[in-house]
Amino acid sequence: MARRKKPSLAVWKFASCDGCQLTLLDLEDELLALADAVHIAYFAEATSTALKGPYDLSLVDGSITTPADAVRIREVRRASRYLVSIGACATAGGIQALRNFRDVREFLSTVYAKPEYIETLATSTAIADHVPVDFELRGCPIDKRQLLEVLSAFLNGRRPNIPAHSVCVECKLRGNVCVMVTGTPCLGPVTHAGCGALCPTYHRGCYGCFGPMEAPNTPSLARAFQAAGRSETELVRSFRNFNANAPAFREESERHDE
Amino acid sequence: MAEVAPPEAERERFVLSVDGLEALLVALRGDGWRLMGPTVRDGAIDHAEIRGVADLPRGMTEVQEAGTYRLARREDGAFFGYAVGPRSWKQLLFVPKLRLFRAHRQEDGFQVEPESTEPPRLALIGARSCDLHAIAVQDRTFLEGPYKDPDYAARRERLFVVAVNCGQAGGTCFCVSMRTGPRATSGFDVALTELLEGGHRFLAEPGSERGAALLARVGAIPAREPDARAADAVVERTAQSMGRAMDTTDIKGLLYRNQEHPRWDNVSERCLGCTNCTLVCPTCFCSSVEDTTDLVGGVAERSRRWDSCFTLDHSYLHGGSVRHSIRSRYRQWLTHKVASWWDQFGTSGCIGCGRCITWCPVGIDITEEVAAIRATDGARPGA
């Protein structure tokens, strides 16, 4: 069966650490097959070649934190047939969304000698808060097997097989003994799967890197954390993390922040 | 598969020393069985491959309550001095992940490469009566309906079962209520009762001819009346100390007529929808079938993995999930487990092991939920 012209791929950076883009380069065993399957048209982390759009698939890393980026993301959307946001910054605003809970002008005056040179938004927000997004891939950072699945699904015209259930499912599939029941508070029961239950596998509670799962019951888990001796401050910190601005986590942290 | 055991009264019982237990395990390994038994792992007594008595959780026990599990020491050096661990034998028969086939793209279509499975021959060491009942419940699902599950069937045929009658009940156990224990009555090749007083030894009961032959090979001697009585007393004491109880009187009718009971709203405030209860349940059998492709579309794979009625995808039909609220999902699970399972399979889906209680991160207790509904039978929302 003859294949169509190679689809073009663009990778865009907004406010982020770039780790999620680098996950693409971390696909070591599959990188050659990927380079064969797509035409990399724009990927500043990998190549200085920058081809003009339109692009068949855009991967967007990072959150929107400046007026300029709020304009640029609309241009990216216009130039992209499919747009997939990747990582906690792009899907929830990232760790930098901690600013959303404070007055950003105070940060500016504390951090910068001449804050008047800084043009920034009061919030850090997800790509989907600005433009329509075809798929959101969660994680801080994203999981490379999941990225490969999203790319394979796109190239084969099918829906990505990325379940939105809890991390607990991944623990049970791996045969892990539940860390929460054996004494370590864990965000796994309210957190979106995808990491393969990395932390519980190493006997740590989940930190919620993949953000809220489908329909999470955060108030119930918070009560269990309280029963295990976590203070209100600790509860705020548990939910106010890489996915602080994801609605379910934001609302739960606000319930404990007086 | 274990043969049908002769009636209890006709069974001869034997005594096996601690050395005899080691000899039994060595003999099973010598016969090519992989031993799967209890061992201490990650803060729990869990099933894993073991090599002999040295791997058993000697002198260890556990304290189980709703939502908590803690290992503890015991002073009597018991090998099987615990109730049930985090995982049943389900993981070995209805495996968590299974590739069903691979397909390769060809010039004019595709070629399917079926999976050839030659499952291992496993000897289950220390299987409890509740878990043996659970296997019998899953047999109805996977073997006795109109469609047989070939992978389950192949694994099921390659089992040798050394049961252990429980010497203590866990804090969340209620097998007595479900009439599934604590004494193993079927589904085993050998059943042991650990005797700690008057010399550490085991009362051994063959449940099949190969079990009887094994006991003869490892030097088990016919039991005297006092040993048999001591073993009966151990089981009786366990039966008297169940951590939980569930009144099953007309339980099907109870749940069917209380579908709008306000307790479902109450439990939905606590239930995380995390799936833990279903995945630790030794009878829950839901799975999801997933297809994946490689990047260039040359190879596709179909696989099956454990799923749960607590995920939204599980009831996803055209247009959305049927059971979108936690209330509806918890109600579905509990009602199926103890009520509609009867209509579907002619048995209860609950065997009283208590795992769903212990391993629920927020300690939701199935016996407490049923009792709450029973206490206010017929209550309506807002009433």
HADDOCK unambig.tbl for C-alpha pairs under 7 A between the chains (distance, minus, plus):
assign (segid A and resid 1 and name CA) (segid B and resid 107 and name CA) 6.77 0.50 0.50
assign (segid A and resid 34 and name CA) (segid B and resid 295 and name CA) 6.84 0.50 0.50
assign (segid A and resid 37 and name CA) (segid B and resid 296 and name CA) 6.34 0.50 0.50
assign (segid A and resid 152 and name CA) (segid B and resid 293 and name CA) 6.46 0.50 0.50
assign (segid A and resid 152 and name CA) (segid B and resid 294 and name CA) 5.96 0.50 0.50
assign (segid A and resid 152 and name CA) (segid B and resid 295 and name CA) 4.44 0.50 0.50
assign (segid A and resid 155 and name CA) (segid B and resid 295 and name CA) 6.67 0.50 0.50
assign (segid A and resid 156 and name CA) (segid B and resid 297 and name CA) 6.23 0.50 0.50
assign (segid A and resid 165 and name CA) (segid B and resid 311 and name CA) 5.93 0.50 0.50
assign (segid A and resid 166 and name CA) (segid B and resid 274 and name CA) 5.60 0.50 0.50
assign (segid A and resid 168 and name CA) (segid B and resid 274 and name CA) 6.24 0.50 0.50
assign (segid A and resid 168 and name CA) (segid B and resid 275 and name CA) 6.93 0.50 0.50
assign (segid A and resid 168 and name CA) (segid B and resid 276 and name CA) 6.49 0.50 0.50
assign (segid A and resid 169 and name CA) (segid B and resid 275 and name CA) 6.67 0.50 0.50
assign (segid A and resid 172 and name CA) (segid B and resid 279 and name CA) 6.59 0.50 0.50
assign (segid A and resid 173 and name CA) (segid B and resid 96 and name CA) 5.46 0.50 0.50
assign (segid A and resid 177 and name CA) (segid B and resid 42 and name CA) 6.49 0.50 0.50
assign (segid A and resid 177 and name CA) (segid B and resid 86 and name CA) 6.57 0.50 0.50
assign (segid A and resid 180 and name CA) (segid B and resid 361 and name CA) 6.23 0.50 0.50
assign (segid A and resid 181 and name CA) (segid B and resid 67 and name CA) 5.49 0.50 0.50
assign (segid A and resid 181 and name CA) (segid B and resid 68 and name CA) 4.62 0.50 0.50
assign (segid A and resid 181 and name CA) (segid B and resid 69 and name CA) 5.78 0.50 0.50
assign (segid A and resid 181 and name CA) (segid B and resid 359 and name CA) 6.09 0.50 0.50
assign (segid A and resid 181 and name CA) (segid B and resid 361 and name CA) 5.78 0.50 0.50
assign (segid A and resid 182 and name CA) (segid B and resid 43 and name CA) 6.88 0.50 0.50
assign (segid A and resid 182 and name CA) (segid B and resid 68 and name CA) 6.04 0.50 0.50
assign (segid A and resid 182 and name CA) (segid B and resid 69 and name CA) 5.20 0.50 0.50
assign (segid A and resid 182 and name CA) (segid B and resid 70 and name CA) 5.96 0.50 0.50
assign (segid A and resid 189 and name CA) (segid B and resid 272 and name CA) 6.50 0.50 0.50
assign (segid A and resid 189 and name CA) (segid B and resid 274 and name CA) 5.02 0.50 0.50
assign (segid A and resid 190 and name CA) (segid B and resid 274 and name CA) 6.99 0.50 0.50
assign (segid A and resid 216 and name CA) (segid B and resid 272 and name CA) 6.69 0.50 0.50
assign (segid A and resid 217 and name CA) (segid B and resid 272 and name CA) 5.10 0.50 0.50
assign (segid A and resid 220 and name CA) (segid B and resid 269 and name CA) 6.71 0.50 0.50
assign (segid A and resid 220 and name CA) (segid B and resid 270 and name CA) 5.20 0.50 0.50
assign (segid A and resid 220 and name CA) (segid B and resid 272 and name CA) 6.76 0.50 0.50
assign (segid A and resid 224 and name CA) (segid B and resid 362 and name CA) 6.03 0.50 0.50
